[in-house]
Amino acid sequence: MKTKRANAFRSTKKCHRSQKGPIKVAANMPVLNAHACGIDVGATEHYVCVPEDAVPAGESNVRSFGAYTAELDKLVEWLRACGVTTVAMESTGVFWIALAQKLEAAKIEVILANARHLRYVPGRKTDIKDCQWLQQLHGYGLLNGSFRPAQDICCVRSLMRHRQNLTQSCGRQVQHMQGALQQMNVHLHHAVSDLNGETGLRILDAILAGERDPKKLVELRDAACTKSTVEELAAALEGDWREEHLFVLRQALETYRHLLKQMAVCDQQVEKALAAVVIPAREEPPEPAPKNPLAKAEATKKKRFKKCKGGTGLNQDVTGELKRLCGVDLTQMIGLNVLSVLIIISEIGLDMSRWRNAKAFCSWLGLCPGNKISGGKVLDSRTAHVVNRVAILLRTVAPSVGRSETWMGVFHRRMRARLGPAGANTATARKLAALVYHLLTYKEEYIDVDQLIYEEKIRTTRINRLRKQAQELGLEVVEKSLVA
């Protein structure tokens, strides 16, 4: 019996499987995209549905094509012969990327539909039904395309995601080193802040070179190492030196350093990709820029790039290149450094007109509360489950922002008292996202709001709320200074 996987290796074929027939056409809905096509994307086979009037009478308007390049070329040729101008497909995994690039090269519009919006297919769910359902919805103009940045930004995004994979691999190798040390009862990773720091790596090299005397190993301790004293570090370096664990430690350390070299090469490639990015023509925002808040009286000291002595941080300063692309220095924002800004730009691009306003941008990131309402009752207000690297990054930096003595730190601490840690991180991430949207849209420099003015604004709001509640209860709020 031939499997579905084997179909990918066969030539293009028409679909004549037994089914109840195509999905019924809505009688009273106007067709907005008369030359629309729907494609059900798979790993080894793609099912394509075109309008019924685009094929000769008696022929099926549904065909399947394999996933090889030659089959994709045949798919594009058939769509051209059928007069298709726009195609809708589900953004499933990475299977759609090669096909989408072929269609874009052929000047055919590609709409990447969210799979969550298409799961309710009438009748029995099959691949043929899926592509027919996609074609019908797209013909009626009911599908919204997912966000996909420009090709030059996609190049930077692919490199930055690869860099993230290298960073995670480095973390796994550090864990392997910690496990080997723990099994030998050597507590170096507990006596230093970072095992992959300067002190940790020097001691590891000495151990693998054959040194076992704790007193000599302690001499490799950096003067800036303050997590443990000299005596505590010497006590932590006594253990059971077993050959099998030393072998694991050596291989993990070699792999870690190999990954760092790979990351350095990747950073050089990222710089080349940034230099090739084309700055889009700026369009005037549909809404005027909101009034800026009052800044601090004293000038805020600008951040400077700090080259990482070790670890997985950036070793090259690309602040100038990022400022050239963005038109504004995003690294001056609270909580963001050069690597954070690079990740954000690689994910969202430079054209902020893709979102109608800051609220739509925050909603796309999944940082806005939900609004499930039925019968006038709020059923659920939790934020939508969205896997977005920018949202993850902003939530990650939110706790450090909350520990700062800035207006944003005041906001985070207020939200933490009211919503808890997780809710405060989301609220702070949402405010950071709105700032990013504003700076990239209006090309204005970041303003560090005066903390005292911000706190006074909060105090005034609380007093006005108390006066309103007192008025509803028939009472009056009297200030203490007036009573005296």
N, C-alpha and C positions, 0 to 999 in steps of 0.2 A: 504494500500500500504506500503510495507516494505521500510524503509529508508536505506540510505547507512550506517548509524551508526549501524544499527542492524546487518550488515554483520560481524562486528567484533566479535560478540558473537556466530557466527556459526562456524562449523568445516571447515577445509580446503576445498576449492572448486576450480575447474577449471573454467576458464573464457571462455564462449562461447557467448559473446555478439555480436550482429550484428554489423559488421564493414566491411570496404572495404578490409581488409586483412592486413598483416604485412607490415612494412615499407620496401620499395624495397632495395635490397642489391646493393651496389656499385660494378660495374663489374670489375674495374681496380685497386681497392685498396686492398693491401695485409692485411690479418688478422694477427695481432700481438699477440692478446690474444685470442687463440682459445677456452679457457675454461672460458670466461668472462660471467658475469651475471649482469643484471641491475635491480634495485629495486626502485620502486616509493614509497617513505615512506609517510605514513599518520598517523594521530593521532589514528585511530582505525583500520586501515587496510593497509596492504602492498601488492603491486602488484609486482610479481617477474617474470622475463623473463630470460630464459636460452637459449643457442644455440639450434637450431632446431635438430641437430644431437645428442643432449644429451638425448633425450627422445625417447621412442619407436615410431615406425611409427603409425600414426593415433591419437596420443595423442597431446594435446596442450602444447606448450612450455611456456605458461603464466599461472600462478596460483596466487591466492590471499590468504593471510594468515591474521589472526587476530593479534591484538597487545598484547594479553596476553602471559605470559611466556611459557605456554604449546604450543601455536601456533608458537612462535619463535623457540622453539626446533624442531617442525615439519619442519619449514622452513629450518633450518640448516641441518637436516637429508636429506631433499630432494635435497639440493644443493650438499651434499656429494655424494648422489646416482647418481647425474648427472655429477659428476667429475668436479665441479666448483672449481677453484683455486683463482679467484679474483672477487670482487664484486664492482660495482659502484653505488652510491646512492647520492641523493641530501642532502646537509646539511641544512635541513629544521627545524628551531626551535630546539627543544631538542628531537624530536620524534625519531631521528636516533640513539641516544646514546645507548639505551638498545640493539637494534639490532646489532649495531657495536661491542659492547662488546661481545655479543654471537658469532659473526663471528670471532673476534680476538681470542677468547678462542678456537675455532675450527681450528685455524691455516689457516684461509682464509683471504687473503689480502683484505683490505677495502680501497676504494678510495672515498673520500668525494668531490664531484664535486660542483663547484660554480653554484648556480641556474641561475645566470645571463648568464652563458655560454650555457645554455640548453633551453632557452625560445623559440627558433625558432624551434618548432617541425613541420615537414611537415604534412599537412593534418589537420583534426579536432583533437583538443587537448582533449585527454581522459587519464585516469590513465593507461590504457593498452598501448596506444601509447607512453606515457612517459617512461614506463619501457622498451619497445622495442627500443625506441630511445637511452636510456642510454646503453642498451646492445650492440647496433650496434656501437655507438661511442667508447665505451670502448674496443670492439673487435678490432677496427681499431687503438687503441692507441691514440685517440684524446683527452682524458680527463686528466687534471692535478688535482692531489689530493690537497685538502686544508690542511693547517697546523694543526696538532694535536700533542701536546707534549706528553711526556712519562706519564705513569699512575701515578707515584709518583708526578710529577709536576701537573698533573690534580687534584690530591687531594689537593695540596696547592692552586691551582687556584680556586677550588670550595669554599674553606674556605675564601679566600681573597675576592671573589665576594660576599659571604654572609656577610662578614664584611663591605663591601661597602654598602650593603642594610641596615645594622644596622646603619651605619653612616648617610645615607639619612633619615632614620626613626627618628634619633635623631634631625636632622635639622628640620623635620616637627613638632616635639614636641616643639622645641624652637620657631617656628613660631606661634604655638598655644598659648604659653605663652605670646609672644609679642602681639598677637591679644587681649587676655584677658586684658592685662595691658592697651592697647590703648583704649579699650572700657570703661575702668574705668578712663581714662585720667591720668594715672600714667605713666610718661615718663622715667621709669628706664632704658629701653633699649636704650634710646637716651643719657642718662647721663653717661653710662659706655660703655666700648669698647665691651665687650661680656656679654650678659645676663647670659650665662652659665659659666662665670668666677667665681673666688672666691668671689669677692664683690657682684656680682649679685645673686649668690646662697644663700649667707648669708642673704641678705636683703629679698629675696623671702621666705626663711624659717621663718624669723621673721614676715613677713606680714601674712603668713598662720597660724602662732602661735597666731595671734591676735593683734600684735603691729601695731599701726596706727600713732604714733607720729613721724613726719619727723626728729626731732632732735635726737631721740633715734636711728632711722634707719640709720642716717648718721654716727653714731658712729661705725657702722659695716664696714665702708668704709676702704679699704686697703690703706696703705700709698703710694703704687706704682700706684694708680689710678690717672691719670693725665688728663683724657679727660674732666672732669668738676671740678669746684671748690666745696667746701663744701656747699656754699650758693646755687649754681645751682643744686646740687644733692638734697638738701632739698626742693627746689621749685618743682623739678620733682617728688617728692614722695608725693605730695598732689593730691588727686583725689576723685572720687566718688566710695566708696567701696561697690559694689553690690555683693550679695550672689551668684548669678548664675555665674558671671564671676570669683569669687574667687573659686568656685567649679571647673570650667574649668581649672583655673590656677593650682589648687592642683593636679588634675588628670594628666595634661600634665607634671608637674614636677615629679610625681611618675613614670609615663611611661618613661620619659627621664632617670631617674636613674636606672630603671629596664633594659633599653637598654644598659646602660653603664656596668652593671653587665654581661649582655649577651655578650657584646663585650670583656670583660676581659676573660671570659671563652673561647671565640673564639680565642683570642690571645694565650692562653695556648695550644689550639688544633693546632694552626698554628706552634708553636714551636715543637710540637711532629711530625708534618708532615714534617717539615724541617729536623729534625734529621733522618727521614726515607728515605730521598732523596738519590738516588744512583748517584754518580758523573760519568758521561759517560767517557769512554776511550777517551783521547784526540787524534785527528787525525791531522797530519801536514797540515796546510793551503796550498791550491794549489798555492798561491802567497806569495812571501816573504813579511815580514812586511815593510811598507813604512818608510822612514827616519823620525825620530822624530824631531819636532821643538825644538828651543832653549827654555829652561825653565828660570824662574826668577833666578836672581843671589842669592837672599836671599831665604832661605827655607820657603816654604809655611806652615803655621800653619794648622795642621790637624784638621778636624772637630771632635767634640765630641758629643756623644749622650746626648740629653737633655730630661730628663723624664718629661712628661706632667703632670702638677699639676691637670688639669681638661680637659674636652673636650673629643674628640674622637681620640686623638693621641695614639701612642704606649707607653706603660708603661714599656715594657721589651726591653732591648738592645740585638738585634740579629745581631749586626754588625759582631761579630766573626764567627757566623754560616754562614752568607752570604758570608764572605770572604773565608771560607773553601770551600763552594760550588762553588763559581765563580772563585776562584784562584786569585782574585784581588779585591781590595776595591773600589767598585763603588760609595760608599758614598762620596768619595773625589771629585767627579765631581761637577762642578758648577751647582747649582740648584737642586741637588738630595739629599734627606735625606734617612734615613733607611727605612721608610715606602714606599717611591717612588721606591727604589731599590727592595724591597720585591714585590711590585706590578708588576714591570717589569719582574722579574725572574719568577713569578707565571704565567705570560702570554706567555713568549717566551721560557722558559726553559733554559737549559745550553748548549745544542748542537747547536752551531752556524753554523755547516756544513749543516744544512737544507737549508741555503741560500748560493748561489754561491759566493756572494760578498756583500759589504756594500751597493751598489746601489740596488741590489735585495731586501735586507732587508728594506731599506727605501721605496722602491716601494710597498712592502707588507704592510707597515704601512700606505700607502696612503699619503706620504709626498713628493712625486716627482711630478713635473708638467706633465700634459698629453701631448700627441703628436698626436692629430688628424690632419693629413695632407692629403689633397686631391688635386691633380693637382699642387703639389709644393707649395700650400698655406696652412698655418697653420689655421685650422678652430677653434680649441679650445686647450688651454694650461692649463686649470684649473686642479687642483689636483683631483684625483678620489675620489668619495664619499665612504669612507671606515670607518666603525664603528669599531675602534680598541682602546682598553683601554690604551695601551701604547702610541699611538699617541695622545690621549686626554690628558694624563698625561703630555707628553712632551710639548704640546701646552700650557697647563696650567701654567707650570713653566717658560715658555719663557719670559713673562713680567718681572718677578723678576730677571731673568738673565740679561735682558736688562738694569735694574737699577743698576747693579753691576759695579764696576770699574775694569773690567777684559777685556781680549781680546775678550771674548764672548759677553760682554756687548757692546764693540765697534762694533762688527759685527751686533748685533741686532739693534743698533741705526742707522747704515748705511742702513740696510735693511728697517727700518721703514721710513726713509726719502725717499727711492726709491719706496717701495711697499705698504706702509701703515701699520697700526698695524696688521691686520690679516695676510698679506703676510709675515711680519717680524716674527710673531710667528711661522708660518709654516717653514720658512727658518731656524730659530734657532732650532726648534724641529728636523728638518732634520739633522742639524749638531750634535745635541746631540745624535740622533739615530746612526749616523755614529761612534761617539766616543764609545758608548756602544758596538757596533759590534766589533770595533777594540780591545777594552780592553778584551772582553770575548773571542775573537778569538786568539789573540797573548799573552794573559796573561801578559800584561805590565801594570805597574803602571801609574796612570794618571799624566800627566805633565801639570802644569799650565804655559801656554805660556807667555813669557814676553810681556806685553802690549806695551812697547815702540818699541820693535822689530816688533811686528805685525803692529803697526801704520806706522812705517818706510817702511815696505813692501807695505802697501797700497799706501803710498806717491810715492814710486818708480814706482808702476804700473800706477798710474795716470799720472806721468811725461812721461813715455814711450808712453802712449796712446796719450797724447797731441803732442808729437814729431811725432808720426806716422800721426796724422791728419794734422799737419803743413806741413809735407813732401808731403802729397797728394795735398795740396793747394799751393805748391811752396813756403812755408815760412819756417822759422827757429825759434826754441825756444831757447832763450838766458837766462841763469840764471842771476838773479839780482846781485849776488855776483861778477860775471864776468864783468858786465857792470860797477860796481863801480871801 
